[in-house]
Amino acid sequence: MFVGYLTPLLLSLAVLVHGQLQTGFISIDCGSPVNFNFVDVDTGISYTPDGAYVSTGINNNISSEYAYPNNPNLAYPLSDLRSFPDGNKNCYTLTPAAAKGSLYLLRASFLYGNYDGEDKLPEFDLYLDVNLWSSIKFNNASDVITTEIIGASVSDTISVCLVNKGLGIPFISALELRPLNNSIYGTELGSPVSLVLFERFDIGYTNGTGRYNDDIYDRIWSPYNSPSWNIVSTSSEINSNENGYRAPLEVIRTSAVPRNGSDRLEFSWTADDDASKFYVYMYFAEVQQLAKNQTRKFNISWNGSLIFGPLVPRYLFAATISNSEAFTGKEHHISIYKTADANLPPILNAIEVYMAKQLDELPTFSEDVAAVLNIKTAYQVNKGWVGDPCGPKNYTWEGLECNYSVSLPPRIISLNLTSSGLSGIISASFANISSMESLDLSNNHLSGPVPEFLKELKSLKFLNLEGNQLSGSVPTELVDASKAGLLTLRVDEQNLCSSGSCKNKKNVVVPVVASLLSALVLCVALIMLWRLRRKQKSEADTSNGEGRPLPSKNRQFTYAEVLNITNNFQDVIGKGGFGTVFRGNMKDETQVAVKMLSTSSKQGSKEFQAE
């Protein structure tokens, strides 16, 4: 019997294999030097640097205390790592060769090895796309933590993200992707579930290397045996071609049976909580050629309930049995026992146990993702935009706000790129974020016309284009929405006018200003003329020793004198082409006619004076 605990699998195996099948493999040595491609001497697998998959982070080497030759069995990819001191979310982007929806196995490995000299074990989270894969926590600096997950790709790319939760700087040593046959590792829960490896055991084989060149999925098999078991094996070939799980020959050709023929093969494990769900995949092949009077037949139970049986394994043919419904609960006990009519004990060759991880978060709406990635590329946005724009929920891209729904993908509703050094025209990709409510492009170097496609953003409530070098005018529809109080619109003055309206406004404003200026000039001229006449009058009075005006037919009068002479223009005696004629009386009782030039007269002041 073995007892498992819900912790990541520890990889501490010396692996000796060469020329392993690598079709569709992605094998990344995280933190290795640029252009340093190599074939690992232990696995025969070709590894590449991680520069093509990640744009952030720092390369580091583990301390010599934990490296070769002090650690002679250390796998080469674990000797260096990439750490991420900046940003809360840093991601690797993988592009599998298989199409979207294909099944794959991902494996991430971590060795702290006191790379930073701080001797402080970090703790951080590992995400697959937008959902939590595992929390990485070390017991000591020499721990090698390897965690595997099986899932289906939901897009053409896969994001593996390390999230800093304030308990130390995240890092990663190696990252590997292996394509799988879509017919295996199925669950009744379907694609909304990933399977995180709990344990994978090569039953009865204690001298295995763990990785085998005929394992097309490059799984790591941990050898396991029990003192109460006997090992039964064969040197013959075992046919695994009819079984999609394709266990490697070294694994499937060895098995265990109870030492006491009447005993059971039993194993158990304990989960962290009562809601945990598990799927178990058991491998069987008869490795002994039985006599006619020998029968190996057995049942399988989980927590006392029969789940399979009776089963009769075929000689030299591999078969895999798994539970169609998840085993749910905290305590789990598997028992394999012979039937009443069997005279041989049960047999087991290998077993895999996976914990189901519900994909609670959905990736961002695909059209929004495509649009914002185009924006990132077009303007070379340098804001740590990696992974999914809206997920995980607490780690959205800088400058973005998203709207989340229980059953629908998140939508980008706000994009703030103020003072981001953007240049060029406003990209049409902005219009493809169709749920956009707020767009701030202020204080950049954008040029070209204000695009008409901005009016297609029907949900837009805030638009700021100030501080750019944009030409043309804002679409009329946006101006109307602003006037109606439906949109907060901030643009530079030259972009405010809709088509033709600025020209009309100019045509109205210029004549009004011209009229006002003309009136002002006329007023100034009249004042100067009036002051000149008063000066002339004063000089005339001075020239008369008797203190009264000299008689002159060119005599000039002040406006006040004219009012007094005409009694405030009360007595009209006629009208002509120049204007109205009033009766007046001088101080010496002489009657005069006073003619006033009308502003509406078509004749000028020269003609008036001539008359």
C-alpha positions as CSV (number, residue, x, y, z in Angstrom):
1,M,0.0,0.0,0.0
2,F,1.2,3.5,-0.7
3,V,-0.1,6.8,0.8
4,G,0.1,9.9,-1.4
5,Y,-0.1,13.5,-0.4
6,L,-1.4,16.4,-2.5
7,T,2.0,17.9,-3.3
8,P,3.9,18.5,-6.5
9,L,5.9,15.5,-7.8
10,L,9.6,15.6,-6.8
11,L,11.9,14.8,-9.6
12,S,15.2,13.3,-8.4
13,L,15.8,10.6,-11.0
14,A,19.0,9.9,-12.9
15,V,17.7,9.6,-16.5
16,L,19.6,7.6,-19.1
17,V,18.0,7.6,-22.5
18,H,19.1,8.7,-25.9
19,G,17.3,9.6,-29.1
20,Q,13.9,10.0,-27.6
21,L,11.0,10.7,-30.0
22,Q,10.4,14.4,-30.1
23,T,7.7,15.0,-32.6
24,G,5.9,18.2,-31.6
25,F,8.0,18.6,-28.5
26,I,8.7,22.0,-27.1
27,S,11.6,21.8,-24.6
28,I,12.8,25.0,-23.0
29,D,15.9,25.5,-20.8
30,C,14.7,28.6,-19.0
31,G,17.5,31.1,-18.3
32,S,20.1,29.5,-20.6
33,P,22.4,31.8,-22.7
34,V,21.1,33.1,-26.0
35,N,21.5,30.7,-29.0
36,F,22.7,27.9,-26.6
37,N,20.9,24.9,-28.0
38,F,21.9,21.5,-26.7
39,V,21.0,17.8,-26.4
40,D,20.6,16.8,-22.8
41,V,23.0,13.9,-22.2
42,D,20.6,12.3,-19.7
43,T,17.4,12.4,-21.8
44,G,18.6,12.8,-25.4
45,I,16.1,15.6,-25.7
46,S,17.0,18.8,-27.6
47,Y,16.6,21.9,-25.5
48,T,16.5,25.5,-26.7
49,P,16.9,28.9,-24.8
50,D,13.7,30.7,-23.7
51,G,14.3,34.0,-25.5
52,A,11.8,33.2,-28.2
53,Y,9.0,32.4,-25.7
54,V,9.4,35.2,-23.1
55,S,10.3,38.9,-23.1
56,T,10.8,39.6,-19.4
57,G,13.0,38.3,-16.6
58,I,16.7,37.8,-15.8
59,N,19.0,34.8,-16.4
60,N,20.6,33.2,-13.3
61,N,22.7,30.2,-12.4
62,I,22.1,28.2,-9.3
63,S,24.7,28.3,-6.5
64,S,27.7,25.9,-7.1
65,E,26.8,24.2,-3.8
66,Y,23.7,22.7,-5.6
67,A,25.2,22.3,-9.1
68,Y,27.3,19.7,-10.8
69,P,29.7,18.2,-9.7
70,N,28.5,18.6,-6.2
71,N,25.1,17.3,-7.5
72,P,26.2,14.7,-10.0
73,N,22.7,13.5,-10.9
74,L,21.4,17.0,-11.6
75,A,19.6,17.3,-15.0
76,Y,21.4,19.9,-17.1
77,P,18.3,22.2,-17.6
78,L,18.1,22.6,-13.8
79,S,21.5,24.3,-13.5
80,D,20.1,27.7,-14.6
81,L,16.8,29.5,-14.4
82,R,15.0,32.7,-15.3
83,S,13.7,34.9,-12.4
84,F,11.1,37.7,-12.6
85,P,11.8,40.5,-10.2
86,D,9.6,43.0,-12.1
87,G,5.9,42.9,-12.6
88,N,3.2,40.8,-10.9
89,K,2.6,38.5,-13.9
90,N,5.2,37.2,-16.3
91,C,4.3,34.7,-19.0
92,Y,5.8,32.3,-21.5
93,T,3.9,32.0,-24.8
94,L,4.0,28.6,-26.5
95,T,2.7,27.8,-30.0
96,P,2.0,24.1,-30.3
97,A,2.3,22.5,-33.7
98,A,-1.1,20.9,-33.3
99,A,-4.3,22.7,-34.0
100,K,-6.5,24.5,-31.4
101,G,-8.4,22.1,-29.3
102,S,-5.6,19.5,-29.3
103,L,-4.6,17.7,-26.1
104,Y,-1.1,18.3,-24.6
105,L,0.9,17.6,-21.4
106,L,2.8,20.5,-19.9
107,R,5.6,20.1,-17.4
108,A,7.3,22.9,-15.4
109,S,10.4,22.3,-13.2
110,F,11.9,24.5,-10.5
111,L,15.2,24.3,-8.5
112,Y,15.9,27.3,-6.3
113,G,19.5,26.3,-5.5
114,N,20.0,29.6,-3.7
115,Y,20.6,31.3,-7.0
116,D,20.2,34.8,-5.5
117,G,22.5,34.2,-2.5
118,E,19.6,35.2,-0.2
119,D,18.8,31.7,1.0
120,K,15.2,32.7,1.2
121,L,12.7,30.2,-0.3
122,P,10.1,32.0,-2.5
123,E,6.5,31.0,-2.9
124,F,4.5,31.9,-6.0
125,D,1.7,30.8,-8.2
126,L,1.8,29.1,-11.6
127,Y,-1.1,29.7,-14.1
128,L,-2.0,28.0,-17.3
129,D,-3.6,30.7,-19.4
130,V,-6.1,32.3,-16.9
131,N,-6.5,29.4,-14.4
132,L,-4.4,28.4,-11.5
133,W,-2.2,25.4,-12.2
134,S,-0.2,25.1,-9.0
135,S,1.2,27.0,-6.0
136,I,5.0,26.5,-5.9
137,K,6.4,26.1,-2.4
138,F,9.8,24.7,-1.5
139,N,10.9,22.7,1.6
140,N,14.6,23.5,1.1
141,A,17.0,25.0,-1.5
142,S,17.7,21.6,-3.1
143,D,14.1,20.7,-3.7
144,V,13.4,20.0,-7.4
145,I,9.7,20.5,-7.9
146,T,8.2,19.2,-11.1
147,T,4.5,19.7,-11.8
148,E,2.5,18.4,-14.8
149,I,-0.8,19.3,-16.2
150,I,-2.9,17.8,-19.1
151,G,-5.3,20.1,-21.0
152,A,-6.7,21.1,-24.4
153,S,-5.5,24.3,-26.1
154,V,-8.3,26.9,-26.3
155,S,-6.4,29.0,-28.9
156,D,-3.4,28.9,-31.2
157,T,-1.1,29.8,-28.3
158,I,-0.7,28.7,-24.7
159,S,0.4,31.0,-21.9
160,V,2.3,29.7,-18.8
161,C,2.4,32.6,-16.3
162,L,4.3,33.0,-13.0
163,V,2.5,35.3,-10.6
164,N,4.2,37.1,-7.7
165,K,2.0,37.1,-4.6
166,G,4.4,39.0,-2.4
167,L,6.2,35.9,-1.0
168,G,9.4,36.1,-3.0
169,I,10.5,36.4,-6.6
170,P,9.0,33.8,-9.0
171,F,11.4,31.8,-11.2
172,I,11.4,28.7,-13.5
173,S,14.1,26.3,-14.5
174,A,12.5,24.3,-17.4
175,L,9.3,24.2,-19.4
176,E,8.2,21.3,-21.6
177,L,5.2,20.6,-23.8
178,R,4.3,17.2,-25.2
179,P,1.4,16.6,-27.6
180,L,-1.0,13.8,-26.6
181,N,-3.5,11.6,-28.5
182,N,-6.9,13.3,-28.2
183,S,-8.6,10.0,-27.3
184,I,-6.8,9.5,-24.0
185,Y,-7.1,11.0,-20.5
186,G,-10.8,11.8,-21.0
187,T,-13.2,12.8,-18.2
188,E,-16.9,13.1,-18.0
189,L,-16.4,16.8,-17.2
190,G,-15.1,17.5,-20.7
191,S,-12.8,20.3,-21.8
192,P,-13.6,22.8,-19.0
193,V,-11.2,20.6,-16.8
194,S,-7.5,20.2,-16.7
195,L,-5.8,17.2,-15.0
196,V,-2.9,18.0,-12.6
197,L,-0.6,15.0,-12.0
198,F,-0.8,13.7,-8.4
199,E,1.3,10.5,-8.8
200,R,2.6,8.3,-11.6
201,F,4.0,5.0,-10.6
202,D,5.9,2.2,-12.4
203,I,4.6,-0.6,-10.2
204,G,7.1,-3.3,-9.3
205,Y,10.1,-1.9,-11.1
206,T,12.7,-0.4,-8.8
207,N,15.6,0.0,-11.3
208,G,13.9,2.2,-13.9
209,T,15.3,5.4,-15.1
210,G,12.0,7.2,-15.1
211,R,12.0,8.4,-18.8
212,Y,12.1,6.0,-21.7
213,N,12.9,6.5,-25.4
214,D,9.8,4.5,-26.5
215,D,7.4,6.7,-24.4
216,I,6.0,8.9,-27.1
217,Y,4.5,11.3,-24.5
218,D,7.8,11.6,-22.4
219,R,6.1,10.9,-19.1
220,I,8.2,10.5,-16.0
221,W,7.5,7.2,-14.2
222,S,8.5,6.9,-10.6
223,P,9.4,3.3,-9.6
224,Y,7.3,1.9,-6.7
225,N,7.2,-1.4,-4.8
226,S,5.9,-2.6,-1.5
227,P,7.4,-5.2,0.9
228,S,4.1,-7.1,0.7
229,W,4.3,-7.5,-3.1
230,N,6.1,-9.8,-5.4
231,I,7.5,-8.5,-8.7
232,V,6.4,-10.4,-11.9
233,S,8.0,-9.4,-15.2
234,T,8.7,-10.7,-18.7
235,S,11.4,-10.1,-21.3
236,S,8.9,-10.5,-24.1
237,E,7.5,-7.6,-26.2
238,I,4.1,-6.4,-25.0
239,N,1.7,-5.0,-27.6
240,S,0.7,-1.5,-26.6
241,N,-0.4,-0.4,-30.1
242,E,-4.0,-1.1,-29.4
243,N,-3.9,1.1,-26.4
244,G,-3.7,4.9,-26.9
245,Y,-1.9,5.4,-23.6
246,R,1.1,3.7,-24.9
247,A,2.9,2.9,-21.7
248,P,6.7,2.3,-22.4
249,L,7.9,-1.2,-22.6
250,E,10.0,-1.0,-19.5
251,V,7.0,0.1,-17.5
252,I,4.4,-2.3,-18.8
253,R,6.5,-5.5,-18.8
254,T,6.9,-5.4,-15.0
255,S,4.1,-5.8,-12.5
256,A,3.3,-6.6,-8.9
257,V,1.1,-9.2,-7.3
258,P,0.3,-9.7,-3.6
259,R,2.9,-12.0,-1.9
260,N,0.0,-13.7,-0.2
261,G,-2.1,-15.0,-3.0
262,S,-5.3,-14.2,-1.1
263,D,-4.4,-10.6,-0.3
264,R,-5.3,-7.5,-2.2
265,L,-3.3,-4.8,-4.0
266,E,-4.2,-1.7,-2.1
267,F,-3.3,1.9,-2.1
268,S,-4.7,5.2,-0.8
269,W,-4.2,8.9,-0.6
270,T,-5.6,11.9,1.2
271,A,-6.7,15.2,-0.5
272,D,-6.7,18.6,1.0
273,D,-10.4,19.1,1.0
274,D,-13.7,17.2,0.5
275,A,-14.4,18.7,-2.9
276,S,-11.3,17.4,-4.6
277,K,-11.9,15.3,-7.7
278,F,-9.6,12.6,-9.0
279,Y,-9.2,10.4,-12.0
280,V,-7.2,7.2,-11.9
281,Y,-5.6,5.4,-14.9
282,M,-4.5,1.8,-14.2
283,Y,-2.4,-0.2,-16.6
284,F,-2.7,-4.0,-16.9
285,A,-0.9,-6.7,-19.0
286,E,-0.5,-10.4,-18.2
287,V,3.2,-11.0,-18.2
288,Q,3.0,-14.7,-17.3
289,Q,1.8,-17.5,-19.7
290,L,-0.8,-19.2,-17.6
291,A,-1.5,-22.9,-17.5
292,K,-5.0,-24.1,-18.6
293,N,-5.9,-24.6,-15.0
294,Q,-4.8,-21.1,-13.9
295,T,-7.1,-18.1,-13.8
296,R,-6.3,-14.5,-13.1
297,K,-9.6,-12.6,-12.6
298,F,-10.2,-9.6,-10.3
299,N,-12.4,-6.7,-9.3
300,I,-11.5,-3.1,-8.5
301,S,-13.3,-1.1,-5.8
302,W,-13.0,2.5,-4.6
303,N,-13.8,3.3,-1.0
304,G,-15.6,-0.1,-0.7
305,S,-17.7,0.3,-3.9
306,L,-17.2,-1.9,-6.9
307,I,-16.1,0.2,-9.9
308,F,-14.7,-2.4,-12.3
309,G,-14.8,-6.1,-12.8
310,P,-14.4,-8.8,-13.3
311,L,-11.3,-8.1,-15.4
312,V,-9.0,-10.7,-17.1
313,P,-5.8,-9.2,-18.4
314,R,-4.6,-10.5,-21.8
315,Y,-1.2,-12.1,-22.2
316,L,1.3,-9.7,-23.6
317,F,-1.4,-7.1,-24.4
318,A,-1.6,-3.8,-22.6
319,A,-4.9,-2.3,-21.4
320,T,-5.8,0.9,-19.4
321,I,-8.8,1.2,-17.1
322,S,-10.0,4.5,-15.7
323,N,-13.0,5.8,-13.8
324,S,-15.6,7.4,-15.9
325,E,-16.8,9.6,-13.0
326,A,-14.5,11.5,-10.7
327,F,-13.6,10.1,-7.3
328,T,-14.7,13.0,-5.0
329,G,-13.7,13.4,-1.4
330,K,-10.8,13.8,0.9
331,E,-10.0,10.1,1.6
332,H,-9.5,7.7,-1.2
333,H,-8.8,3.9,-1.1
334,I,-8.4,1.7,-4.1
335,S,-8.5,-2.1,-3.7
336,I,-7.8,-4.8,-6.4
337,Y,-8.9,-8.2,-5.3
338,K,-9.4,-11.6,-7.0
339,T,-12.8,-13.0,-7.8
340,A,-14.1,-16.1,-6.0
341,D,-13.5,-18.3,-9.1
342,A,-9.9,-17.1,-9.7
343,N,-6.9,-19.1,-8.4
344,L,-4.2,-16.4,-9.1
345,P,-3.9,-13.1,-7.3
346,P,-4.6,-9.7,-9.0
347,I,-1.9,-7.9,-11.0
348,L,-1.0,-4.2,-11.6
349,N,1.6,-2.8,-14.0
350,A,1.4,0.9,-13.6
351,I,-0.9,3.6,-12.3
352,E,-1.5,7.4,-12.8
353,V,-3.5,9.6,-10.4
354,Y,-4.7,13.1,-11.5
355,M,-6.6,15.8,-9.7
356,A,-9.2,17.6,-11.8
357,K,-8.8,21.4,-11.9
358,Q,-12.0,23.2,-12.9
359,L,-11.4,26.0,-15.4
360,D,-13.4,28.6,-13.5
361,E,-12.1,31.6,-15.5
362,L,-12.6,32.1,-19.2
363,P,-10.0,33.7,-21.5
364,T,-10.7,37.2,-22.9
365,F,-13.0,37.5,-25.9
366,S,-10.9,36.5,-28.9
367,E,-11.7,39.5,-31.0
368,D,-10.7,41.8,-28.2
369,V,-7.4,39.9,-27.7
370,A,-6.6,40.1,-31.5
371,A,-7.3,43.8,-31.5
372,V,-5.2,44.7,-28.4
373,L,-2.3,42.5,-29.6
374,N,-2.4,44.4,-32.9
375,I,-2.3,47.7,-30.9
376,K,0.6,46.4,-28.9
377,T,2.5,45.5,-32.0
378,A,1.6,48.7,-34.0
379,Y,2.7,51.1,-31.2
380,Q,5.4,48.9,-29.6
381,V,3.6,49.2,-26.3
382,N,6.0,48.6,-23.4
383,K,3.8,47.9,-20.4
384,G,4.4,44.3,-19.7
385,W,1.5,43.1,-21.7
386,V,1.9,39.3,-21.6
387,G,-0.5,36.4,-21.3
388,D,-4.2,37.0,-21.3
389,P,-5.3,40.7,-21.2
390,C,-8.1,40.2,-18.7
391,G,-6.9,37.2,-16.7
392,P,-6.3,36.1,-14.2
393,K,-8.9,38.5,-12.9
394,N,-6.6,40.3,-10.5
395,Y,-3.8,40.6,-13.0
396,T,-5.1,42.4,-16.0
397,W,-2.8,44.3,-18.3
398,E,-1.7,47.8,-17.2
399,G,-4.1,50.4,-18.5
400,L,-7.0,47.9,-19.2
401,E,-10.3,47.4,-17.4
402,C,-12.5,44.4,-18.2
403,N,-16.1,43.4,-17.7
404,Y,-16.5,39.8,-16.3
405,S,-19.5,37.5,-16.7
406,V,-20.1,34.1,-15.2
407,S,-20.8,32.4,-18.6
408,L,-19.3,34.7,-21.2
409,P,-15.7,35.6,-21.9
410,P,-14.4,38.9,-20.3
411,R,-14.6,42.0,-22.5
412,I,-12.2,44.9,-22.6
413,I,-14.2,48.1,-21.7
414,S,-11.5,50.6,-20.9
415,L,-8.1,51.3,-22.5
416,N,-5.8,54.0,-21.0
417,L,-2.7,54.7,-23.1
418,T,-2.2,58.3,-22.1
419,S,1.5,59.5,-22.2
420,S,2.6,56.2,-23.7
421,G,4.7,57.5,-26.5
422,L,2.3,56.4,-29.2
423,S,3.0,57.8,-32.7
424,G,1.5,57.4,-36.2
425,I,-2.2,57.3,-37.1
426,I,-4.9,56.0,-34.8
427,S,-5.1,52.3,-35.6
428,A,-8.4,50.8,-36.8
429,S,-7.9,48.0,-34.2
430,F,-9.3,50.3,-31.6
431,A,-12.7,50.0,-33.3
432,N,-12.5,46.2,-33.0
433,I,-12.8,46.4,-29.2
434,S,-16.5,46.7,-29.7
435,S,-17.5,46.9,-26.0
436,M,-15.1,49.8,-25.3
437,E,-16.6,52.4,-22.9
438,S,-13.5,54.5,-22.2
439,L,-10.5,55.3,-24.5
440,D,-7.7,57.7,-23.4
441,L,-5.1,58.4,-26.1
442,S,-4.1,61.8,-24.7
443,N,-0.6,63.3,-24.6
444,N,1.0,61.1,-27.3
445,H,2.4,61.9,-30.8
446,L,-0.6,60.6,-32.8
447,S,-1.1,62.3,-36.2
448,G,-3.3,62.0,-39.2
449,P,-7.1,62.6,-39.3
450,V,-9.4,61.9,-36.4
451,P,-10.8,58.6,-37.8
452,E,-14.5,58.1,-38.6
453,F,-14.5,54.6,-37.2
454,L,-14.5,55.9,-33.7
455,K,-18.2,56.5,-34.1
456,E,-18.7,52.8,-34.4
457,L,-17.9,52.3,-30.7
458,K,-21.5,52.3,-29.7
459,S,-20.7,51.9,-25.9
460,L,-18.2,54.7,-25.8
461,K,-18.8,57.1,-22.8
462,F,-15.3,58.7,-22.5
463,L,-12.9,59.7,-25.3
464,N,-9.7,61.8,-24.7
465,L,-7.6,62.7,-27.8
466,E,-6.0,65.9,-26.3
467,G,-2.3,66.6,-26.7
468,N,-1.7,65.0,-30.1
469,Q,-1.1,66.3,-33.6
470,L,-4.4,65.1,-35.1
471,S,-5.9,66.9,-38.1
472,G,-9.5,67.0,-39.2
473,S,-12.6,67.0,-37.0
474,V,-14.3,64.6,-34.6
475,P,-17.1,62.7,-36.3
476,T,-20.4,64.6,-36.0
477,E,-22.0,61.6,-34.2
478,L,-19.5,61.9,-31.3
479,V,-20.0,65.6,-31.1
480,D,-23.8,65.1,-30.9
481,A,-23.4,62.4,-28.2
482,S,-21.2,64.9,-26.2
483,K,-23.9,67.6,-26.5
484,A,-26.5,65.1,-25.4
485,G,-24.5,64.3,-22.3
486,L,-23.9,60.7,-23.5
487,L,-20.1,61.1,-24.0
488,T,-17.4,63.0,-22.3
489,L,-15.3,64.3,-25.2
490,R,-11.9,65.9,-24.8
491,V,-10.1,66.9,-28.0
492,D,-7.9,69.8,-29.1
493,E,-9.6,73.0,-30.4
494,Q,-8.7,72.3,-34.0
495,N,-10.5,69.0,-33.9
496,L,-13.8,70.3,-32.4
497,C,-15.5,71.4,-35.6
498,S,-17.5,69.0,-37.7
499,S,-17.4,69.2,-41.5
500,G,-18.0,72.7,-42.8
501,S,-19.2,74.1,-39.5
502,C,-15.9,75.8,-38.7
503,K,-16.0,77.6,-42.0
504,N,-19.5,78.8,-41.4
505,K,-18.6,80.0,-37.9
506,K,-15.6,81.9,-39.4
507,N,-17.9,83.6,-41.9
508,V,-20.1,84.7,-39.1
509,V,-17.5,85.9,-36.7
510,V,-15.3,87.9,-39.1
511,P,-18.1,90.4,-40.3
512,V,-19.2,91.0,-36.7
513,V,-15.7,91.8,-35.6
514,A,-15.1,94.0,-38.6
515,S,-18.3,96.0,-37.8
516,L,-17.3,96.5,-34.2
517,L,-13.8,97.7,-35.3
518,S,-15.4,100.1,-37.8
519,A,-17.7,101.5,-35.2
520,L,-14.8,102.0,-32.8
521,V,-12.7,103.8,-35.4
522,L,-15.7,106.1,-36.2
523,C,-16.2,106.9,-32.6
524,V,-12.5,107.8,-32.2
525,A,-12.7,110.0,-35.3
526,L,-15.8,111.9,-34.1
527,I,-14.2,112.5,-30.7
528,M,-11.1,113.9,-32.4
529,L,-13.2,116.1,-34.7
530,W,-15.3,117.4,-31.8
531,R,-12.1,118.3,-29.8
532,L,-10.7,120.0,-32.9
533,R,-13.8,122.1,-33.3
534,R,-13.8,123.1,-29.7
535,K,-10.2,124.2,-30.0
536,Q,-11.0,126.3,-33.1
537,K,-14.0,127.9,-31.2
538,S,-11.8,128.8,-28.3
539,E,-9.3,130.5,-30.6
540,A,-12.1,132.5,-32.3
541,D,-13.4,133.7,-28.9
542,T,-10.0,134.8,-27.9
543,S,-9.6,136.8,-31.1
544,N,-12.7,138.8,-30.2
545,G,-12.0,141.5,-27.5
546,E,-15.6,141.7,-26.6
547,G,-16.0,138.1,-25.4
548,R,-18.5,136.9,-28.0
549,P,-18.2,135.0,-31.3
550,L,-17.3,136.8,-34.5
551,P,-20.0,136.8,-37.2
552,S,-19.0,134.3,-39.8
553,K,-21.0,132.2,-42.3
554,N,-18.5,129.4,-41.6
555,R,-19.3,129.6,-37.9
556,Q,-19.0,126.1,-36.1
557,F,-21.2,125.2,-33.2
558,T,-20.9,122.6,-30.5
559,Y,-23.4,119.8,-30.2
560,A,-24.7,121.4,-27.0
561,E,-25.2,124.7,-28.8
562,V,-27.1,122.9,-31.5
563,L,-29.4,121.3,-29.0
564,N,-30.1,124.7,-27.4
565,I,-30.7,126.3,-30.8
566,T,-33.1,123.6,-32.0
567,N,-34.7,123.1,-28.6
568,N,-33.6,119.5,-28.6
569,F,-34.6,119.0,-32.3
570,Q,-38.3,119.4,-31.6
571,D,-39.4,121.5,-34.6
572,V,-39.1,119.5,-37.9
573,I,-39.6,121.7,-40.9
574,G,-38.6,119.3,-43.7
575,K,-36.7,116.2,-44.9
576,G,-34.3,115.8,-47.8
577,G,-31.8,113.4,-49.3
578,F,-29.2,114.1,-46.6
579,G,-31.6,113.9,-43.7
580,T,-34.0,116.0,-41.5
581,V,-34.2,119.8,-41.3
582,F,-35.0,121.4,-37.9
583,R,-36.0,125.0,-37.1
584,G,-33.8,126.9,-34.7
585,N,-33.4,130.4,-33.0
586,M,-30.1,132.0,-32.3
587,K,-29.4,134.2,-29.2
588,D,-30.1,137.3,-31.2
589,E,-33.5,135.9,-32.2
590,T,-32.2,135.1,-35.7
591,Q,-34.1,132.1,-37.1
592,V,-32.0,129.4,-38.8
593,A,-32.5,126.0,-40.4
594,V,-30.4,123.1,-39.0
595,K,-29.9,120.1,-41.3
596,M,-28.7,116.8,-39.8
597,L,-26.9,114.2,-41.9
598,S,-28.6,110.8,-41.5
599,T,-26.5,107.7,-41.2
600,S,-28.8,106.1,-43.7
601,S,-28.1,108.8,-46.3
602,K,-26.7,107.4,-49.6
603,Q,-24.7,110.7,-50.0
604,G,-21.4,111.3,-48.4
605,S,-20.2,114.0,-46.0
606,K,-18.4,115.9,-48.8
607,E,-21.6,116.3,-50.8
608,F,-23.3,117.5,-47.5
609,Q,-20.6,120.1,-46.9
610,A,-20.8,121.3,-50.5
611,E,-24.5,121.9,-50.1
